[in-house]
Amino acid sequence: MSKTPRHLAVIMDGNGRWAKSRGWDRTAGHRAGTDATRRLVRACGERNIDHLTLYTFSSENWNRPPLEVRALMSLLIEMVNREIDDLHKNNVRLRTIGDLSSMPEKAREAIENGVASTAGNTGLNLHLALSYGGRMEIIEGVRSLARAAQAGRISPSEITEDMFRKSLYSPDVPDPDLMIRTGGDHRISNFLLWQLAYAELWFTDVLWPDFSEAHLDEALQDFGGRQRRFGRVLEA
């Protein structure tokens, strides 16, 4: 079994606290966090990880102060426009999960342009979870199957895990093997609730702007030493 995760998921937490510890505005922390994101994307490509999913903006983040939300949307636009050439150069394909329809028009257009322009790339798949919530993803999947059952296309008794999985946002993407959360909290915060069922979880107190390649390698080394049994008993 491969010791390198095929799919890595990351909750990038701690930007605000990083800025506050320096007496800066929270927005400065989010901006510093983009440097850590750039390092991670490059490092994942170099380590032959196929999929990287970043919890970029949750559905709950809309409840933050309006000024911070506007700053985050502006930073997202800036980052996508600035990084798209490097993504191309490194053969990275940009994808998204979440409710893009709820995002401001300019942010949505920047993301959609980035997705379209990198669609032919065959290297790392970079998935941005935007306006994303795991519970809502599951509800949307249930609604999809309910409509199919109501229309007589399927019977409720025929619904399987595989069928349900195909109703989620990215049915072609394998479940994460490893989930990393920075910032010291030990929870998954409505992130990929279905997909993380058997993922290995790795938590660190390091705040996101300080997350480095060395921290990534520490997580990967820890992952490599774990036995993934998926409910089975492994014989000696």
C-alpha positions as CSV (number, residue, x, y, z in Angstrom):
1,M,0.0,0.0,0.0
2,S,1.3,3.4,-0.9
3,K,2.7,5.6,1.9
4,T,1.9,8.8,0.1
5,P,-1.7,9.9,0.3
6,R,-3.4,10.1,-3.0
7,H,-5.7,12.8,-1.7
8,L,-4.8,15.3,1.0
9,A,-7.4,17.6,2.6
10,V,-6.4,20.7,4.6
11,I,-8.3,23.0,7.0
12,M,-6.2,26.1,7.0
13,D,-6.8,27.6,10.4
14,G,-5.1,30.3,12.4
15,N,-4.7,33.3,10.1
16,G,-6.6,35.7,12.4
17,R,-4.7,34.6,15.5
18,W,-1.4,34.8,13.7
19,A,-2.2,38.5,12.8
20,K,-3.6,39.3,16.3
21,S,-0.4,38.0,17.9
22,R,1.5,40.7,15.9
23,G,-1.0,43.5,16.6
24,W,-2.1,43.4,13.0
25,D,-5.6,43.3,11.3
26,R,-7.0,39.9,10.6
27,T,-6.8,40.6,6.9
28,A,-3.0,40.7,7.2
29,G,-3.2,37.1,8.5
30,H,-5.3,36.0,5.6
31,R,-2.8,37.6,3.2
32,A,0.1,35.9,4.9
33,G,-1.8,32.6,4.7
34,T,-1.7,32.8,0.9
35,D,2.0,32.3,1.0
36,A,1.6,29.1,3.0
37,T,-1.0,28.0,0.4
38,R,1.4,28.6,-2.4
39,R,4.1,26.6,-0.6
40,L,1.7,23.7,0.0
41,V,0.5,23.5,-3.6
42,R,4.1,23.4,-4.9
43,A,5.1,20.8,-2.3
44,C,2.2,18.5,-3.0
45,G,3.0,18.5,-6.7
46,E,6.6,17.7,-5.9
47,R,5.5,14.8,-3.7
48,N,3.2,13.3,-6.3
49,I,0.0,13.8,-4.4
50,D,-2.9,13.6,-6.9
51,H,-5.5,15.7,-5.2
52,L,-5.3,18.6,-2.7
53,T,-8.6,20.0,-1.2
54,L,-8.3,23.2,0.7
55,Y,-11.1,24.5,3.0
56,T,-10.9,28.0,1.6
57,F,-14.2,29.5,2.6
58,S,-16.9,27.7,4.5
59,S,-20.7,28.3,4.3
60,E,-20.4,29.4,7.9
61,N,-17.8,32.0,7.0
62,W,-20.5,34.2,5.5
63,N,-21.4,35.0,9.2
64,R,-18.1,36.8,9.7
65,P,-18.0,40.6,9.8
66,P,-18.9,42.0,6.4
67,L,-15.6,43.9,6.1
68,E,-13.7,40.7,6.6
69,V,-15.8,38.8,4.1
70,R,-15.2,41.5,1.5
71,A,-11.5,41.4,2.2
72,L,-11.5,37.6,1.8
73,M,-13.3,37.8,-1.5
74,S,-10.9,40.5,-2.8
75,L,-8.0,38.4,-1.7
76,L,-9.4,35.3,-3.4
77,I,-9.8,37.2,-6.7
78,E,-6.3,38.6,-6.4
79,M,-4.7,35.2,-5.6
80,V,-6.5,33.3,-8.4
81,N,-5.5,36.0,-11.0
82,R,-1.9,36.1,-9.7
83,E,-1.3,32.4,-9.5
84,I,-3.0,31.1,-12.6
85,D,0.1,31.3,-14.7
86,D,2.1,29.4,-12.2
87,L,-0.6,26.8,-11.9
88,H,-0.4,26.3,-15.7
89,K,3.4,26.1,-15.6
90,N,3.2,23.4,-13.0
91,N,0.4,21.5,-14.7
92,V,-2.0,22.1,-11.9
93,R,-5.7,21.7,-12.5
94,L,-8.0,24.1,-10.5
95,R,-11.4,22.7,-9.4
96,T,-14.0,23.8,-6.9
97,I,-16.7,22.3,-4.6
98,G,-19.4,24.3,-2.9
99,D,-22.1,26.8,-3.8
100,L,-20.5,29.2,-6.1
101,S,-23.8,30.8,-6.9
102,S,-23.8,32.5,-3.5
103,M,-20.4,34.2,-4.1
104,P,-20.0,37.8,-5.4
105,E,-20.0,38.0,-9.2
106,K,-16.4,39.1,-9.6
107,A,-15.1,36.3,-7.3
108,R,-17.2,33.7,-9.1
109,E,-16.0,34.9,-12.5
110,A,-12.3,34.8,-11.5
111,I,-12.8,31.2,-10.1
112,E,-14.7,30.0,-13.2
113,N,-12.1,31.5,-15.5
114,G,-9.3,29.8,-13.5
115,V,-11.1,26.4,-13.6
116,A,-11.8,26.7,-17.4
117,S,-8.2,27.8,-18.3
118,T,-6.6,24.9,-16.4
119,A,-9.1,22.2,-17.3
120,G,-6.6,20.4,-19.6
121,N,-3.8,20.2,-17.1
122,T,-2.9,16.7,-15.9
123,G,-0.9,17.2,-12.7
124,L,-2.1,18.0,-9.2
125,N,-5.8,18.5,-8.9
126,L,-6.3,21.6,-6.6
127,H,-9.8,21.7,-5.2
128,L,-11.0,24.9,-3.5
129,A,-13.9,24.4,-1.1
130,L,-15.8,27.7,-1.5
131,S,-19.0,28.5,0.2
132,Y,-18.8,24.9,1.2
133,G,-20.5,22.9,4.0
134,G,-20.4,19.2,4.4
135,R,-24.0,18.9,5.7
136,M,-25.4,20.9,2.8
137,E,-23.5,18.7,0.4
138,I,-25.1,15.7,1.9
139,I,-28.6,17.3,1.9
140,E,-28.1,18.2,-1.8
141,G,-27.2,14.6,-2.5
142,V,-30.3,13.4,-0.7
143,R,-32.5,15.8,-2.6
144,S,-31.0,14.6,-5.9
145,L,-31.8,11.0,-5.1
146,A,-35.3,11.9,-3.8
147,R,-36.1,13.6,-7.1
148,A,-35.0,10.6,-9.0
149,A,-37.1,8.3,-6.8
150,Q,-40.1,10.7,-7.1
151,A,-39.8,10.6,-10.9
152,G,-39.7,6.8,-10.8
153,R,-36.1,6.5,-12.1
154,I,-34.9,4.6,-9.0
155,S,-36.5,2.8,-6.1
156,P,-35.5,3.9,-2.6
157,S,-34.5,0.3,-1.8
158,E,-32.0,0.4,-4.7
159,I,-30.0,3.3,-3.2
160,T,-26.4,2.2,-2.3
161,E,-23.4,4.0,-0.8
162,D,-21.9,4.2,-4.3
163,M,-25.1,5.7,-5.8
164,F,-25.2,8.2,-3.0
165,R,-21.5,9.1,-3.5
166,K,-22.2,9.8,-7.1
167,S,-24.8,12.5,-6.0
168,L,-22.1,14.5,-4.2
169,Y,-20.2,17.5,-5.6
170,S,-17.1,15.6,-7.0
171,P,-18.0,11.9,-7.4
172,D,-14.9,11.3,-9.6
173,V,-12.5,12.3,-6.8
174,P,-11.2,9.7,-4.4
175,D,-11.9,10.2,-0.7
176,P,-9.1,11.9,1.3
177,D,-6.5,9.6,2.8
178,L,-5.2,12.3,5.1
179,M,-6.7,15.4,6.6
180,I,-4.5,18.1,8.1
181,R,-5.8,20.9,10.4
182,T,-3.6,23.7,11.6
183,G,-4.3,26.2,14.4
184,G,-4.7,23.8,17.4
185,D,-8.4,22.9,17.1
186,H,-9.2,19.2,16.9
187,R,-12.4,19.0,14.9
188,I,-13.4,18.8,11.2
189,S,-15.8,21.7,11.2
190,N,-18.4,20.5,8.6
191,F,-15.6,19.7,6.1
192,L,-16.1,16.7,3.8
193,L,-18.3,14.9,6.3
194,W,-19.0,11.9,4.0
195,Q,-15.6,11.7,2.4
196,L,-13.5,11.8,5.7
197,A,-15.1,8.7,7.1
198,Y,-11.9,6.7,7.0
199,A,-9.3,9.4,6.5
200,E,-6.3,9.7,8.8
201,L,-6.5,13.0,10.8
202,W,-3.4,15.0,11.7
203,F,-3.6,18.1,13.9
204,T,-1.0,20.7,14.7
205,D,-0.9,23.9,16.8
206,V,1.1,25.6,14.0
207,L,-0.9,28.6,12.7
208,W,-1.6,28.5,9.0
209,P,0.8,31.3,7.8
210,D,3.7,29.4,9.5
211,F,2.9,26.0,8.0
212,S,5.9,24.9,6.0
213,E,7.1,22.0,3.9
214,A,8.8,20.6,7.0
215,H,5.4,20.5,8.7
216,L,3.9,18.8,5.7
217,D,6.6,16.2,5.7
218,E,6.1,15.6,9.4
219,A,2.4,14.9,8.7
220,L,3.3,12.6,5.7
221,Q,5.8,10.7,7.8
222,D,3.2,10.2,10.5
223,F,0.7,9.1,7.9
224,G,3.2,6.6,6.5
225,G,3.6,4.9,9.9
226,R,-0.1,4.3,10.4
227,Q,-2.0,1.1,9.6
228,R,-5.2,1.8,7.6
229,R,-7.5,-1.1,8.4
230,F,-10.9,0.3,7.2
231,G,-12.7,-1.8,9.8
232,R,-10.7,-4.9,9.0
233,V,-8.2,-6.9,11.1
234,L,-4.8,-7.1,9.5
235,E,-3.0,-10.4,9.9
236,A,0.6,-10.4,11.0
